[in-house]
Amino acid sequence: MSNYVCAVGDHMPSDPNEPVMDLLLQQYKRVIVESLITSFGLDFLVQDQYGGDVDTIHNVRQVGQAPEMTYKNARNAAAYENHGKYDTNEYHRDPRYKEINRQISQQKKAGTLRDAYTGDKIARNGKTDLDHVISAHEIHDDRGRVLSGIKGTDLANCEENLKATTPHTNRTKKDKTMDQLLERRGDEYSDKQKENMRKVDAAARKDYNAKLAAAYYTSPRFAKDLTLAAANVGIRMGARQALGFVFAEMWFAVEEEFQACDVQDEPFDLGDFLGRIGHGIQRGFENAKQKFPDLFSKFLSGATAGVLASLTTTLCNIFFTTAKNVVRVIRQSYASVVEACKVLLINPDAYPFGERMRATAQILATGASVVVGVLVQEALTDLPLGTLPLAGDTVPMFCGTFVTGIMSCTLLYFLNRSEMVNKLVSSLNQIDTVEGDIAYYRNQARFFEEYAARLEQIDLESFRKETAIYHNIAETIDQTQSEEELNAILKQAYLSYGLPLPWKNYRSFDEAMQDPQMRLVFE
């Protein structure tokens, strides 16, 4: 959601005598409207998907099993559709299979061969089979393997996946997983043997998955999909934030149009009504254009949050699948985190340290409120109420927005009006920071600008004449040799330039000094 904490902050009156409930109600209305427009009303611009926006090995393996899971890239889906049917001869006649089988035979003849699964020693004349720990059939049909682009024979016929065992174990296992084998025929093996069989299987799968991950996550295909998805979400989030800002300006401009007139005693005029709406929309649009830096900042913050959210979502889906609501929570969280980092690290408004901490707390509190609202909306959607034809979408959205508004406004009011918070902020403001120095020099620059503006209004010729007079008097005084001469020069200067004497109501300075009530007046 757009961080409307900034907008609320601009409208948060500082007068402590203003009625608390009136203030809260005004802010509740503003936040709820902005939340509806930005976070809920425009959320369709960012299409969250189950499992994120990029195919991962973990997710594609759920295609066909989880109803909501689909391929994100049609090219990857087509590759699996065209991967071909499993051919046992292709795997068992592979040269690597034959070579490892030959090595196993040599170990058996030497009397050093042991069953890889049970650990039992195999006699020189004993029978053995070479088993794929992860069956060749499973590897061939593994969607993750197809996504990585590695040939199935390369993965199936490696030393980590080919192990010597008895013909009974091999032919009982066939193309089953180790867990499936032990579930059905586990009573044929001791606990120690079963534990060892699971270790061999886990080691083979760890090596197998590491090869898939290294091949796919370092491939140009993945990098391209990741970049395109991040850019797409970023642009959509940026557009969502910017449009939310514009629509909010329009809404409040229309509201002001109706508040500016009193039509209680006048008949309803549809033309006037529509005209006011149109004028309000136009004025709101103009207001948004005039606030272009804020508009661009909204887009940039939204785009940054969208990119980070997309990258984070993809990273999460490498290890586990994210549901739609989780993706949405990640987006909403990043929208607040990005704004908070901008205030905390960049501090574009040069806040003192304490105010910067307060602004950061406000942004994070608002973001947390949005996340709670999203969770409430998702929870209500899963209830029977969420399945109703008309109320299924409206009621959860309203409740989520209402919770967001109540929480955010209450937290904002607390952070702005709490005596404890204000004392803490005042204490932190005393800490000397770079921002404090910047604010000091900005004030000095402003003072110089004001002084320069006053200097521009001075009559330069008159100023030169006045300074010449003062200069002449100063030079004459500099040449005096006695106090009597200095006194005469000063009196003559006063008389020459028509300046009133400081003791103008007395005949002489001596007479003035004899009066205890005398006050010198310099004009």
QUIUR-V65466 format. One record per residue. N is the residue number from 1. RES is the residue in one letter. SS is DSSP state (H for helix, E for strand, C for the rest). PSI is psi in radians with two decimals (NA if undefined). Layout:
n = [N	N]
res = [RES	RES]
ss = [SS	SS]
psi = [PSI	PSI]
This chain:
n = [1	2	3	4	5	6	7	8	9	10	11	12	13	14	15	16	17	18	19	20	21	22	23	24	25	26	27	28	29	30	31	32	33	34	35	36	37	38	39	40	41	42	43	44	45	46	47	48	49	50	51	52	53	54	55	56	57	58	59	60	61	62	63	64	65	66	67	68	69	70	71	72	73	74	75	76	77	78	79	80	81	82	83	84	85	86	87	88	89	90	91	92	93	94	95	96	97	98	99	100	101	102	103	104	105	106	107	108	109	110	111	112	113	114	115	116	117	118	119	120	121	122	123	124	125	126	127	128	129	130	131	132	133	134	135	136	137	138	139	140	141	142	143	144	145	146	147	148	149	150	151	152	153	154	155	156	157	158	159	160	161	162	163	164	165	166	167	168	169	170	171	172	173	174	175	176	177	178	179	180	181	182	183	184	185	186	187	188	189	190	191	192	193	194	195	196	197	198	199	200	201	202	203	204	205	206	207	208	209	210	211	212	213	214	215	216	217	218	219	220	221	222	223	224	225	226	227	228	229	230	231	232	233	234	235	236	237	238	239	240	241	242	243	244	245	246	247	248	249	250	251	252	253	254	255	256	257	258	259	260	261	262	263	264	265	266	267	268	269	270	271	272	273	274	275	276	277	278	279	280	281	282	283	284	285	286	287	288	289	290	291	292	293	294	295	296	297	298	299	300	301	302	303	304	305	306	307	308	309	310	311	312	313	314	315	316	317	318	319	320	321	322	323	324	325	326	327	328	329	330	331	332	333	334	335	336	337	338	339	340	341	342	343	344	345	346	347	348	349	350	351	352	353	354	355	356	357	358	359	360	361	362	363	364	365	366	367	368	369	370	371	372	373	374	375	376	377	378	379	380	381	382	383	384	385	386	387	388	389	390	391	392	393	394	395	396	397	398	399	400	401	402	403	404	405	406	407	408	409	410	411	412	413	414	415	416	417	418	419	420	421	422	423	424	425	426	427	428	429	430	431	432	433	434	435	436	437	438	439	440	441	442	443	444	445	446	447	448	449	450	451	452	453	454	455	456	457	458	459	460	461	462	463	464	465	466	467	468	469	470	471	472	473	474	475	476	477	478	479	480	481	482	483	484	485	486	487	488	489	490	491	492	493	494	495	496	497	498	499	500	501	502	503	504	505	506	507	508	509	510	511	512	513	514	515	516	517	518	519	520	521	522	523]
res = [M	S	N	Y	V	C	A	V	G	D	H	M	P	S	D	P	N	E	P	V	M	D	L	L	L	Q	Q	Y	K	R	V	I	V	E	S	L	I	T	S	F	G	L	D	F	L	V	Q	D	Q	Y	G	G	D	V	D	T	I	H	N	V	R	Q	V	G	Q	A	P	E	M	T	Y	K	N	A	R	N	A	A	A	Y	E	N	H	G	K	Y	D	T	N	E	Y	H	R	D	P	R	Y	K	E	I	N	R	Q	I	S	Q	Q	K	K	A	G	T	L	R	D	A	Y	T	G	D	K	I	A	R	N	G	K	T	D	L	D	H	V	I	S	A	H	E	I	H	D	D	R	G	R	V	L	S	G	I	K	G	T	D	L	A	N	C	E	E	N	L	K	A	T	T	P	H	T	N	R	T	K	K	D	K	T	M	D	Q	L	L	E	R	R	G	D	E	Y	S	D	K	Q	K	E	N	M	R	K	V	D	A	A	A	R	K	D	Y	N	A	K	L	A	A	A	Y	Y	T	S	P	R	F	A	K	D	L	T	L	A	A	A	N	V	G	I	R	M	G	A	R	Q	A	L	G	F	V	F	A	E	M	W	F	A	V	E	E	E	F	Q	A	C	D	V	Q	D	E	P	F	D	L	G	D	F	L	G	R	I	G	H	G	I	Q	R	G	F	E	N	A	K	Q	K	F	P	D	L	F	S	K	F	L	S	G	A	T	A	G	V	L	A	S	L	T	T	T	L	C	N	I	F	F	T	T	A	K	N	V	V	R	V	I	R	Q	S	Y	A	S	V	V	E	A	C	K	V	L	L	I	N	P	D	A	Y	P	F	G	E	R	M	R	A	T	A	Q	I	L	A	T	G	A	S	V	V	V	G	V	L	V	Q	E	A	L	T	D	L	P	L	G	T	L	P	L	A	G	D	T	V	P	M	F	C	G	T	F	V	T	G	I	M	S	C	T	L	L	Y	F	L	N	R	S	E	M	V	N	K	L	V	S	S	L	N	Q	I	D	T	V	E	G	D	I	A	Y	Y	R	N	Q	A	R	F	F	E	E	Y	A	A	R	L	E	Q	I	D	L	E	S	F	R	K	E	T	A	I	Y	H	N	I	A	E	T	I	D	Q	T	Q	S	E	E	E	L	N	A	I	L	K	Q	A	Y	L	S	Y	G	L	P	L	P	W	K	N	Y	R	S	F	D	E	A	M	Q	D	P	Q	M	R	L	V	F	E]
ss = [C	C	C	C	H	H	H	H	H	H	C	C	C	C	C	C	C	C	C	H	H	H	H	H	H	H	H	H	H	H	H	H	H	H	H	H	H	H	H	H	H	C	H	H	H	C	C	C	C	C	C	C	C	C	C	C	H	H	H	H	C	C	E	C	C	E	C	C	C	C	C	C	C	H	H	H	H	H	H	H	H	C	C	C	C	C	C	H	H	H	H	H	C	C	H	H	H	H	H	H	H	H	H	H	H	H	H	H	H	H	C	C	C	E	C	C	C	C	C	C	E	C	C	C	C	C	C	C	E	E	E	E	C	C	C	H	H	H	H	H	H	C	H	H	H	H	H	H	C	C	C	H	H	H	H	H	C	C	C	C	C	E	E	E	E	C	H	H	H	H	H	H	H	C	C	C	C	H	H	H	H	H	H	H	H	H	H	H	C	C	H	H	H	H	H	H	H	H	H	H	H	H	H	H	H	H	H	H	H	H	H	H	H	H	H	H	H	C	C	H	H	H	H	H	H	H	H	H	H	H	H	H	H	H	H	H	H	H	H	H	H	H	H	H	H	H	H	H	H	H	H	H	H	H	H	H	H	H	H	C	C	C	C	C	C	C	C	C	C	H	H	H	H	H	H	H	H	H	H	H	H	H	H	H	H	H	H	H	H	H	C	H	H	H	H	H	H	H	H	H	H	H	H	H	H	H	H	H	H	H	H	H	H	H	H	H	H	H	H	C	C	C	C	H	H	H	H	H	H	H	H	H	H	H	H	H	H	H	H	H	H	H	H	H	H	H	C	C	C	C	C	C	H	H	H	H	H	H	H	H	H	H	H	H	H	H	H	H	H	H	H	H	H	H	H	H	H	H	H	H	H	C	C	H	H	H	H	C	C	C	H	H	H	H	H	H	H	H	H	H	H	H	H	H	H	H	H	H	H	H	H	H	H	H	H	H	H	C	H	H	H	H	H	H	H	H	H	H	H	C	C	C	C	H	H	H	H	H	H	H	H	H	H	H	H	H	H	H	H	H	H	H	H	H	H	H	C	C	C	H	H	H	H	H	H	H	H	H	H	H	H	H	H	H	H	H	H	H	C	C	C	C	H	H	H	H	H	H	H	H	H	H	H	H	H	H	C	C	C	C	C	C	C	C	C	C	C	C	H	H	H	H	H	H	C	C	C	C	C	C	C	C	C]
psi = [2.59	2.45	1.44	0.12	-0.62	-0.76	-0.71	-0.72	-0.64	-0.45	0.17	1.80	2.59	-0.03	1.96	-0.23	-0.14	2.43	2.27	-0.80	-0.66	-0.75	-0.82	-0.74	-0.69	-0.76	-0.63	-0.81	-0.76	-0.81	-0.72	-0.73	-0.86	-0.62	-0.75	-0.79	-0.84	-0.92	-0.60	-0.80	-0.56	0.21	-0.32	-0.33	-0.47	1.87	1.70	2.44	2.58	2.09	0.20	-2.85	-0.01	2.40	2.31	2.77	-0.73	-0.74	-0.73	-0.43	-0.26	-0.11	2.25	-0.28	-0.86	2.12	-0.60	-0.24	2.27	2.86	2.44	-0.39	2.11	-0.52	-0.69	-0.65	-0.74	-0.63	-0.68	-0.67	-0.49	0.32	-0.19	2.85	2.72	2.29	1.92	-0.58	-0.61	-0.59	-0.72	-0.19	0.18	2.42	-0.61	-0.62	-0.77	-0.68	-0.77	-0.63	-0.66	-0.72	-0.64	-0.72	-0.69	-0.71	-0.67	-0.76	-0.58	-0.16	0.36	0.03	2.39	2.66	2.10	-0.41	-0.83	-0.38	-0.03	2.51	2.44	2.23	2.77	-0.61	0.18	2.79	2.46	2.74	2.67	2.02	2.44	2.00	-0.93	2.06	2.56	-0.61	-0.76	-0.77	-0.74	-0.72	0.10	2.05	-0.61	-0.67	-0.74	-0.69	-0.66	-0.40	0.20	2.43	2.45	-0.65	-0.54	-0.59	-0.67	-0.67	0.87	2.85	-0.59	-0.37	-0.05	2.05	2.55	2.38	-3.10	2.67	-0.58	-0.83	-0.78	-0.78	-0.30	-0.69	-0.80	-2.10	0.34	2.82	2.90	-0.67	-0.70	-0.68	-0.84	-0.49	-0.63	-0.67	0.44	-0.42	-0.19	-0.12	2.63	2.90	-0.69	-0.71	-0.72	-0.69	-0.73	-0.66	-0.68	-0.64	-0.74	-0.74	-0.76	-0.71	-0.72	-0.71	-0.62	-0.79	-0.72	-0.84	-0.57	-0.68	-0.71	-0.82	-0.77	-0.68	-0.76	-0.82	-0.16	0.13	2.67	-0.53	-0.82	-0.75	-0.71	-0.83	-0.70	-0.76	-0.80	-0.72	-0.75	-0.75	-0.71	-0.85	-0.68	-0.81	-0.73	-0.74	-0.71	-0.78	-0.67	-0.79	-0.76	-0.78	-0.67	-0.69	-0.78	-0.83	-0.64	-0.73	-0.72	-0.78	-0.83	-0.51	-0.73	-0.72	-0.73	-0.59	-0.74	-0.52	-0.41	-0.23	2.68	1.84	0.38	-0.66	0.10	2.55	2.62	2.25	1.93	-0.68	-0.77	-0.67	-0.88	-0.62	-0.72	-0.68	-0.82	-0.73	-0.68	-0.74	-0.77	-0.76	-0.67	-0.69	-0.72	-0.68	-0.73	-0.69	-0.67	-0.43	0.69	-0.73	-0.71	-0.69	-0.81	-0.66	-0.69	-0.80	-0.80	-0.75	-0.75	-0.74	-0.76	-0.77	-0.70	-0.76	-0.84	-0.68	-0.73	-0.78	-0.73	-0.73	-0.76	-0.74	-0.75	-0.69	-0.16	-0.52	-0.59	2.80	2.28	2.29	2.95	-0.75	-0.53	-0.74	-0.72	-0.71	-0.70	-0.77	-0.83	-0.65	-0.76	-0.57	-0.67	-0.69	-0.74	-0.79	-0.70	-0.73	-0.62	-0.75	-0.74	-0.73	-0.74	-0.71	1.09	-0.44	0.10	0.83	2.56	2.84	-0.77	-0.78	-0.56	-0.72	-0.67	-0.80	-0.71	-0.76	-0.67	-0.78	-0.80	-0.64	-0.71	-0.76	-0.73	-0.65	-0.71	-0.75	-0.77	-0.72	-0.71	-0.75	-0.68	-0.77	-0.78	-0.68	-0.73	-0.53	-0.58	-0.21	2.88	-0.53	-0.57	-0.19	-0.08	2.54	-0.83	-0.76	-0.20	-0.64	-0.63	-0.86	-0.86	-0.68	-0.77	-0.78	-0.74	-0.75	-0.70	-0.78	-0.75	-0.81	-0.82	-0.84	-0.83	-0.79	-0.70	-0.78	-0.71	-0.75	-0.71	-0.80	-0.44	-0.58	-0.21	2.27	-0.69	-0.79	-0.73	-0.66	-0.73	-0.74	-0.74	-0.69	-0.76	-0.52	-0.36	-0.23	2.26	2.08	2.95	-0.66	-0.60	-0.74	-0.72	-0.75	-0.68	-0.83	-0.53	-0.71	-0.72	-0.71	-0.67	-0.71	-0.73	-0.67	-0.75	-0.72	-0.70	-0.64	-0.66	-0.64	-0.59	-0.41	-0.08	2.44	1.86	-0.70	-0.79	-0.67	-0.70	-0.69	-0.77	-0.76	-0.57	-0.70	-0.85	-0.62	-0.74	-0.78	-0.75	-0.70	-0.68	-0.76	-0.64	-0.39	0.01	2.65	-0.25	2.92	-0.61	-0.73	-0.71	-0.73	-0.72	-0.71	-0.77	-0.73	-0.72	-0.64	-0.72	-0.79	-0.67	-0.65	0.23	0.54	2.32	2.40	2.55	-0.41	0.79	-0.35	0.11	2.69	-0.55	2.93	-0.62	-0.72	-0.69	-0.69	-0.35	-0.24	1.99	-0.30	0.04	2.48	2.22	2.33	1.98	2.17	NA]
